[in-house]
Amino acid sequence: MKIEILGSGCAKCKKTKEIVGQAVAETGTDAEIVKVEDMDTILSYGVMLTPGVVVDGDVKIAGKVPTVDSVKKWIS
């Protein structure tokens, strides 16, 4: 599974990466977590507001920091 964190490196983007990491650790999911800061790549997903989370190519959230429980639902 590939999880992409979309964002420029702002505080909310860093928090999102932390939450995704926590959810992956708690569920024991085998996932590659990638930080995407390239605006062309972010826009290619149709995401205008960051942070964003993409799981296996599917945009799950944009413009908000997800909860750990939300991320767990997306990856299980």
Biopython code that builds the backbone (N, CA, C, O; Angstrom):
import numpy as np
from Bio.PDB.StructureBuilder import StructureBuilder

atoms = [
    (1, "MET", "N", (0.840, -1.174, 0.000)),
    (1, "MET", "CA", (0.000, 0.000, 0.000)),
    (1, "MET", "C", (0.887, 1.240, 0.000)),
    (1, "MET", "O", (1.905, 1.292, 0.690)),
    (2, "LYS", "N", (0.486, 2.228, -0.779)),
    (2, "LYS", "CA", (1.235, 3.482, -0.848)),
    (2, "LYS", "C", (0.338, 4.611, -0.359)),
    (2, "LYS", "O", (-0.760, 4.817, -0.875)),
    (3, "ILE", "N", (0.821, 5.337, 0.644)),
    (3, "ILE", "CA", (0.090, 6.471, 1.196)),
    (3, "ILE", "C", (0.909, 7.724, 0.926)),
    (3, "ILE", "O", (2.067, 7.821, 1.332)),
    (4, "GLU", "N", (0.297, 8.681, 0.238)),
    (4, "GLU", "CA", (0.989, 9.924, -0.074)),
    (4, "GLU", "C", (0.399, 11.059, 0.759)),
    (4, "GLU", "O", (-0.818, 11.233, 0.823)),
    (5, "ILE", "N", (1.278, 11.824, 1.391)),
    (5, "ILE", "CA", (0.882, 13.010, 2.131)),
    (5, "ILE", "C", (1.181, 14.195, 1.222)),
    (5, "ILE", "O", (2.338, 14.450, 0.888)),
    (6, "LEU", "N", (0.146, 14.913, 0.824)),
    (6, "LEU", "CA", (0.313, 16.035, -0.087)),
    (6, "LEU", "C", (0.399, 17.334, 0.711)),
    (6, "LEU", "O", (-0.487, 17.639, 1.509)),
    (7, "GLY", "N", (1.470, 18.094, 0.492)),
    (7, "GLY", "CA", (1.588, 19.369, 1.184)),
    (7, "GLY", "C", (2.980, 19.942, 1.105)),
    (7, "GLY", "O", (3.952, 19.243, 0.820)),
    (8, "SER", "N", (3.050, 21.232, 1.364)),
    (8, "SER", "CA", (4.300, 21.964, 1.216)),
    (8, "SER", "C", (5.248, 21.831, 2.401)),
    (8, "SER", "O", (6.407, 22.233, 2.307)),
    (9, "GLY", "N", (4.786, 21.288, 3.489)),
    (9, "GLY", "CA", (5.632, 21.183, 4.676)),
    (9, "GLY", "C", (5.150, 22.071, 5.809)),
    (9, "GLY", "O", (5.880, 22.305, 6.771)),
    (10, "CYS", "N", (3.927, 22.563, 5.700)),
    (10, "CYS", "CA", (3.344, 23.400, 6.750)),
    (10, "CYS", "C", (3.065, 22.566, 8.006)),
    (10, "CYS", "O", (3.190, 21.341, 7.982)),
    (11, "ALA", "N", (2.694, 23.220, 9.075)),
    (11, "ALA", "CA", (2.431, 22.523, 10.345)),
    (11, "ALA", "C", (1.317, 21.476, 10.194)),
    (11, "ALA", "O", (1.417, 20.379, 10.743)),
    (12, "LYS", "N", (0.266, 21.814, 9.455)),
    (12, "LYS", "CA", (-0.838, 20.863, 9.267)),
    (12, "LYS", "C", (-0.387, 19.655, 8.459)),
    (12, "LYS", "O", (-0.835, 18.536, 8.708)),
    (13, "CYS", "N", (0.501, 19.878, 7.491)),
    (13, "CYS", "CA", (1.019, 18.776, 6.682)),
    (13, "CYS", "C", (1.872, 17.842, 7.542)),
    (13, "CYS", "O", (1.783, 16.621, 7.417)),
    (14, "LYS", "N", (2.685, 18.416, 8.401)),
    (14, "LYS", "CA", (3.518, 17.609, 9.300)),
    (14, "LYS", "C", (2.656, 16.821, 10.269)),
    (14, "LYS", "O", (2.945, 15.658, 10.551)),
    (15, "LYS", "N", (1.597, 17.443, 10.784)),
    (15, "LYS", "CA", (0.673, 16.763, 11.698)),
    (15, "LYS", "C", (-0.024, 15.617, 10.973)),
    (15, "LYS", "O", (-0.214, 14.545, 11.549)),
    (16, "THR", "N", (-0.404, 15.833, 9.720)),
    (16, "THR", "CA", (-1.059, 14.783, 8.942)),
    (16, "THR", "C", (-0.134, 13.586, 8.777)),
    (16, "THR", "O", (-0.567, 12.443, 8.920)),
    (17, "LYS", "N", (1.141, 13.840, 8.478)),
    (17, "LYS", "CA", (2.094, 12.748, 8.322)),
    (17, "LYS", "C", (2.242, 11.980, 9.630)),
    (17, "LYS", "O", (2.329, 10.752, 9.632)),
    (18, "GLU", "N", (2.269, 12.705, 10.734)),
    (18, "GLU", "CA", (2.368, 12.078, 12.057)),
    (18, "GLU", "C", (1.147, 11.186, 12.328)),
    (18, "GLU", "O", (1.294, 10.065, 12.815)),
    (19, "ILE", "N", (-0.046, 11.680, 12.016)),
    (19, "ILE", "CA", (-1.286, 10.921, 12.234)),
    (19, "ILE", "C", (-1.322, 9.673, 11.363)),
    (19, "ILE", "O", (-1.690, 8.596, 11.833)),
    (20, "VAL", "N", (-0.941, 9.812, 10.094)),
    (20, "VAL", "CA", (-0.916, 8.656, 9.192)),
    (20, "VAL", "C", (0.070, 7.611, 9.713)),
    (20, "VAL", "O", (-0.233, 6.418, 9.720)),
    (21, "GLY", "N", (1.236, 8.053, 10.145)),
    (21, "GLY", "CA", (2.230, 7.127, 10.702)),
    (21, "GLY", "C", (1.713, 6.400, 11.913)),
    (21, "GLY", "O", (1.953, 5.203, 12.075)),
    (22, "GLN", "N", (0.997, 7.118, 12.778)),
    (22, "GLN", "CA", (0.421, 6.510, 13.983)),
    (22, "GLN", "C", (-0.621, 5.458, 13.610)),
    (22, "GLN", "O", (-0.637, 4.371, 14.187)),
    (23, "ALA", "N", (-1.491, 5.776, 12.651)),
    (23, "ALA", "CA", (-2.535, 4.833, 12.228)),
    (23, "ALA", "C", (-1.925, 3.583, 11.615)),
    (23, "ALA", "O", (-2.388, 2.474, 11.879)),
    (24, "VAL", "N", (-0.895, 3.752, 10.802)),
    (24, "VAL", "CA", (-0.216, 2.605, 10.179)),
    (24, "VAL", "C", (0.421, 1.734, 11.253)),
    (24, "VAL", "O", (0.330, 0.507, 11.196)),
    (25, "ALA", "N", (1.062, 2.361, 12.227)),
    (25, "ALA", "CA", (1.708, 1.607, 13.307)),
    (25, "ALA", "C", (0.681, 0.855, 14.152)),
    (25, "ALA", "O", (0.891, -0.306, 14.502)),
    (26, "GLU", "N", (-0.424, 1.517, 14.476)),
    (26, "GLU", "CA", (-1.445, 0.899, 15.329)),
    (26, "GLU", "C", (-2.165, -0.254, 14.645)),
    (26, "GLU", "O", (-2.593, -1.196, 15.311)),
    (27, "THR", "N", (-2.303, -0.192, 13.324)),
    (27, "THR", "CA", (-3.006, -1.264, 12.606)),
    (27, "THR", "C", (-2.052, -2.345, 12.103)),
    (27, "THR", "O", (-2.484, -3.422, 11.693)),
    (28, "GLY", "N", (-0.754, -2.048, 12.137)),
    (28, "GLY", "CA", (0.224, -3.016, 11.640)),
    (28, "GLY", "C", (0.187, -3.156, 10.124)),
    (28, "GLY", "O", (0.636, -4.165, 9.580)),
    (29, "THR", "N", (-0.341, -2.156, 9.449)),
    (29, "THR", "CA", (-0.449, -2.177, 7.994)),
    (29, "THR", "C", (0.926, -2.019, 7.357)),
    (29, "THR", "O", (1.749, -1.221, 7.807)),
    (30, "ASP", "N", (1.157, -2.794, 6.304)),
    (30, "ASP", "CA", (2.402, -2.673, 5.548)),
    (30, "ASP", "C", (2.193, -1.576, 4.518)),
    (30, "ASP", "O", (1.579, -1.801, 3.475)),
    (31, "ALA", "N", (2.711, -0.381, 4.817)),
    (31, "ALA", "CA", (2.471, 0.759, 3.930)),
    (31, "ALA", "C", (3.731, 1.589, 3.768)),
    (31, "ALA", "O", (4.528, 1.738, 4.694)),
    (32, "GLU", "N", (3.886, 2.124, 2.566)),
    (32, "GLU", "CA", (4.949, 3.071, 2.273)),
    (32, "GLU", "C", (4.327, 4.460, 2.385)),
    (32, "GLU", "O", (3.355, 4.766, 1.695)),
    (33, "ILE", "N", (4.890, 5.302, 3.257)),
    (33, "ILE", "CA", (4.379, 6.660, 3.433)),
    (33, "ILE", "C", (5.330, 7.613, 2.721)),
    (33, "ILE", "O", (6.523, 7.659, 3.020)),
    (34, "VAL", "N", (4.784, 8.373, 1.774)),
    (34, "VAL", "CA", (5.592, 9.266, 0.949)),
    (34, "VAL", "C", (5.087, 10.690, 1.113)),
    (34, "VAL", "O", (3.882, 10.935, 1.048)),
    (35, "LYS", "N", (5.996, 11.626, 1.323)),
    (35, "LYS", "CA", (5.647, 13.053, 1.404)),
    (35, "LYS", "C", (5.793, 13.648, 0.009)),
    (35, "LYS", "O", (6.861, 13.563, -0.598)),
    (36, "VAL", "N", (4.715, 14.253, -0.503)),
    (36, "VAL", "CA", (4.727, 14.860, -1.830)),
    (36, "VAL", "C", (4.627, 16.372, -1.671)),
    (36, "VAL", "O", (3.619, 16.886, -1.185)),
    (37, "GLU", "N", (5.687, 17.089, -2.086)),
    (37, "GLU", "CA", (5.699, 18.541, -1.969)),
    (37, "GLU", "C", (5.641, 19.238, -3.321)),
    (37, "GLU", "O", (5.510, 20.460, -3.381)),
    (38, "ASP", "N", (5.737, 18.474, -4.408)),
    (38, "ASP", "CA", (5.712, 19.049, -5.755)),
    (38, "ASP", "C", (4.287, 19.493, -6.106)),
    (38, "ASP", "O", (3.365, 18.680, -6.162)),
    (39, "MET", "N", (4.129, 20.807, -6.340)),
    (39, "MET", "CA", (2.786, 21.343, -6.585)),
    (39, "MET", "C", (2.128, 20.763, -7.842)),
    (39, "MET", "O", (0.911, 20.579, -7.858)),
    (40, "ASP", "N", (2.890, 20.475, -8.877)),
    (40, "ASP", "CA", (2.308, 19.881, -10.085)),
    (40, "ASP", "C", (1.718, 18.514, -9.784)),
    (40, "ASP", "O", (0.647, 18.170, -10.284)),
    (41, "THR", "N", (2.417, 17.736, -8.969)),
    (41, "THR", "CA", (1.919, 16.411, -8.581)),
    (41, "THR", "C", (0.665, 16.544, -7.725)),
    (41, "THR", "O", (-0.312, 15.824, -7.930)),
    (42, "ILE", "N", (0.695, 17.466, -6.768)),
    (42, "ILE", "CA", (-0.469, 17.689, -5.898)),
    (42, "ILE", "C", (-1.678, 18.102, -6.736)),
    (42, "ILE", "O", (-2.778, 17.583, -6.546)),
    (43, "LEU", "N", (-1.471, 19.038, -7.664)),
    (43, "LEU", "CA", (-2.567, 19.497, -8.514)),
    (43, "LEU", "C", (-3.064, 18.401, -9.453)),
    (43, "LEU", "O", (-4.233, 18.404, -9.839)),
    (44, "SER", "N", (-2.188, 17.462, -9.824)),
    (44, "SER", "CA", (-2.608, 16.371, -10.712)),
    (44, "SER", "C", (-3.657, 15.480, -10.057)),
    (44, "SER", "O", (-4.411, 14.791, -10.743)),
    (45, "TYR", "N", (-3.704, 15.497, -8.727)),
    (45, "TYR", "CA", (-4.736, 14.749, -7.997)),
    (45, "TYR", "C", (-6.024, 15.568, -7.851)),
    (45, "TYR", "O", (-7.018, 15.077, -7.317)),
    (46, "GLY", "N", (-6.003, 16.813, -8.326)),
    (46, "GLY", "CA", (-7.168, 17.671, -8.179)),
    (46, "GLY", "C", (-7.253, 18.312, -6.809)),
    (46, "GLY", "O", (-8.301, 18.841, -6.440)),
    (47, "VAL", "N", (-6.173, 18.274, -6.053)),
    (47, "VAL", "CA", (-6.151, 18.830, -4.702)),
    (47, "VAL", "C", (-5.702, 20.289, -4.777)),
    (47, "VAL", "O", (-4.608, 20.592, -5.252)),
    (48, "MET", "N", (-6.564, 21.180, -4.301)),
    (48, "MET", "CA", (-6.254, 22.612, -4.301)),
    (48, "MET", "C", (-5.821, 23.092, -2.920)),
    (48, "MET", "O", (-5.084, 24.070, -2.802)),
    (49, "LEU", "N", (-6.277, 22.407, -1.882)),
    (49, "LEU", "CA", (-5.942, 22.777, -0.512)),
    (49, "LEU", "C", (-5.203, 21.628, 0.154)),
    (49, "LEU", "O", (-5.618, 20.473, 0.056)),
    (50, "THR", "N", (-4.113, 21.944, 0.826)),
    (50, "THR", "CA", (-3.368, 20.932, 1.561)),
    (50, "THR", "C", (-3.611, 21.117, 3.050)),
    (50, "THR", "O", (-3.982, 22.214, 3.468)),
    (51, "PRO", "N", (-3.419, 20.101, 3.854)),
    (51, "PRO", "CA", (-2.841, 18.820, 3.487)),
    (51, "PRO", "C", (-3.844, 17.916, 2.771)),
    (51, "PRO", "O", (-5.058, 18.105, 2.843)),
    (52, "GLY", "N", (-3.287, 16.935, 2.084)),
    (52, "GLY", "CA", (-4.104, 15.932, 1.432)),
    (52, "GLY", "C", (-3.530, 14.559, 1.700)),
    (52, "GLY", "O", (-2.333, 14.413, 1.945)),
    (53, "VAL", "N", (-4.392, 13.547, 1.653)),
    (53, "VAL", "CA", (-3.943, 12.166, 1.835)),
    (53, "VAL", "C", (-4.460, 11.346, 0.665)),
    (53, "VAL", "O", (-5.650, 11.366, 0.348)),
    (54, "VAL", "N", (-3.543, 10.623, 0.027)),
    (54, "VAL", "CA", (-3.886, 9.765, -1.103)),
    (54, "VAL", "C", (-3.475, 8.343, -0.746)),
    (54, "VAL", "O", (-2.323, 8.093, -0.391)),
    (55, "VAL", "N", (-4.423, 7.413, -0.841)),
    (55, "VAL", "CA", (-4.144, 6.005, -0.549)),
    (55, "VAL", "C", (-4.276, 5.225, -1.851)),
    (55, "VAL", "O", (-5.356, 5.153, -2.437)),
    (56, "ASP", "N", (-3.172, 4.644, -2.297)),
    (56, "ASP", "CA", (-3.139, 3.874, -3.547)),
    (56, "ASP", "C", (-3.802, 4.633, -4.702)),
    (56, "ASP", "O", (-4.588, 4.063, -5.458)),
    (57, "GLY", "N", (-3.476, 5.928, -4.828)),
    (57, "GLY", "CA", (-3.963, 6.720, -5.939)),
    (57, "GLY", "C", (-5.334, 7.340, -5.751)),
    (57, "GLY", "O", (-5.802, 8.069, -6.625)),
    (58, "ASP", "N", (-5.995, 7.065, -4.621)),
    (58, "ASP", "CA", (-7.342, 7.563, -4.354)),
    (58, "ASP", "C", (-7.265, 8.671, -3.297)),
    (58, "ASP", "O", (-6.817, 8.423, -2.178)),
    (59, "VAL", "N", (-7.695, 9.883, -3.640)),
    (59, "VAL", "CA", (-7.673, 10.998, -2.693)),
    (59, "VAL", "C", (-8.721, 10.751, -1.607)),
    (59, "VAL", "O", (-9.908, 10.601, -1.899)),
    (60, "LYS", "N", (-8.269, 10.709, -0.359)),
    (60, "LYS", "CA", (-9.171, 10.453, 0.769)),
    (60, "LYS", "C", (-9.613, 11.726, 1.471)),
    (60, "LYS", "O", (-10.738, 11.802, 1.966)),
    (61, "ILE", "N", (-8.739, 12.730, 1.520)),
    (61, "ILE", "CA", (-9.076, 13.984, 2.191)),
    (61, "ILE", "C", (-8.175, 15.080, 1.632)),
    (61, "ILE", "O", (-7.037, 14.826, 1.236)),
    (62, "ALA", "N", (-8.702, 16.298, 1.607)),
    (62, "ALA", "CA", (-7.908, 17.450, 1.167)),
    (62, "ALA", "C", (-8.353, 18.677, 1.951)),
    (62, "ALA", "O", (-9.544, 18.892, 2.176)),
    (63, "GLY", "N", (-7.374, 19.473, 2.363)),
    (63, "GLY", "CA", (-7.676, 20.713, 3.059)),
    (63, "GLY", "C", (-7.927, 20.582, 4.538)),
    (63, "GLY", "O", (-8.225, 21.574, 5.203)),
    (64, "LYS", "N", (-7.811, 19.367, 5.075)),
    (64, "LYS", "CA", (-8.045, 19.133, 6.497)),
    (64, "LYS", "C", (-7.040, 18.110, 7.011)),
    (64, "LYS", "O", (-6.500, 17.303, 6.254)),
    (65, "VAL", "N", (-6.808, 18.167, 8.314)),
    (65, "VAL", "CA", (-5.990, 17.152, 8.973)),
    (65, "VAL", "C", (-6.936, 16.011, 9.366)),
    (65, "VAL", "O", (-7.919, 16.246, 10.068)),
    (66, "PRO", "N", (-6.657, 14.795, 8.927)),
    (66, "PRO", "CA", (-7.552, 13.672, 9.261)),
    (66, "PRO", "C", (-7.373, 13.219, 10.705)),
    (66, "PRO", "O", (-6.384, 13.558, 11.356)),
    (67, "THR", "N", (-8.331, 12.457, 11.191)),
    (67, "THR", "CA", (-8.198, 11.836, 12.507)),
    (67, "THR", "C", (-7.519, 10.482, 12.331)),
    (67, "THR", "O", (-7.515, 9.924, 11.234)),
    (68, "VAL", "N", (-6.951, 9.960, 13.396)),
    (68, "VAL", "CA", (-6.337, 8.638, 13.355)),
    (68, "VAL", "C", (-7.377, 7.592, 12.968)),
    (68, "VAL", "O", (-7.082, 6.683, 12.192)),
    (69, "ASP", "N", (-8.587, 7.712, 13.502)),
    (69, "ASP", "CA", (-9.639, 6.738, 13.183)),
    (69, "ASP", "C", (-10.020, 6.773, 11.704)),
    (69, "ASP", "O", (-10.280, 5.728, 11.108)),
    (70, "SER", "N", (-10.055, 7.961, 11.113)),
    (70, "SER", "CA", (-10.357, 8.067, 9.681)),
    (70, "SER", "C", (-9.299, 7.344, 8.855)),
    (70, "SER", "O", (-9.620, 6.589, 7.938)),
    (71, "VAL", "N", (-8.048, 7.582, 9.189)),
    (71, "VAL", "CA", (-6.954, 6.957, 8.448)),
    (71, "VAL", "C", (-7.028, 5.436, 8.604)),
    (71, "VAL", "O", (-6.809, 4.705, 7.638)),
    (72, "LYS", "N", (-7.328, 4.966, 9.786)),
    (72, "LYS", "CA", (-7.443, 3.515, 10.010)),
    (72, "LYS", "C", (-8.511, 2.907, 9.103)),
    (72, "LYS", "O", (-8.317, 1.814, 8.571)),
    (73, "LYS", "N", (-9.638, 3.604, 8.919)),
    (73, "LYS", "CA", (-10.712, 3.105, 8.040)),
    (73, "LYS", "C", (-10.224, 3.036, 6.594)),
    (73, "LYS", "O", (-10.545, 2.091, 5.873)),
    (74, "TRP", "N", (-9.443, 4.043, 6.170)),
    (74, "TRP", "CA", (-8.976, 4.078, 4.784)),
    (74, "TRP", "C", (-7.990, 2.967, 4.485)),
    (74, "TRP", "O", (-7.929, 2.487, 3.353)),
    (75, "ILE", "N", (-7.217, 2.547, 5.475)),
    (75, "ILE", "CA", (-6.137, 1.579, 5.210)),
    (75, "ILE", "C", (-6.477, 0.161, 5.606)),
    (75, "ILE", "O", (-5.683, -0.753, 5.380)),
    (76, "SER", "N", (-7.654, -0.040, 6.199)),
    (76, "SER", "CA", (-7.981, -1.411, 6.617)),
    (76, "SER", "C", (-8.916, -2.092, 5.641)),
    (76, "SER", "O", (-9.287, -3.248, 5.846)),
]
sb = StructureBuilder()
sb.init_structure("model")
sb.init_model(0)
sb.init_chain("A")
sb.init_seg("    ")
for serial, (resi, resn, name, xyz) in enumerate(atoms, 1):
    if name == "N":
        sb.init_residue(resn, " ", resi, " ")
    sb.init_atom(name, np.array(xyz, "f"), 0.0, 1.0, " ", f" {name:<3s}", serial, name[0])
structure = sb.get_structure()
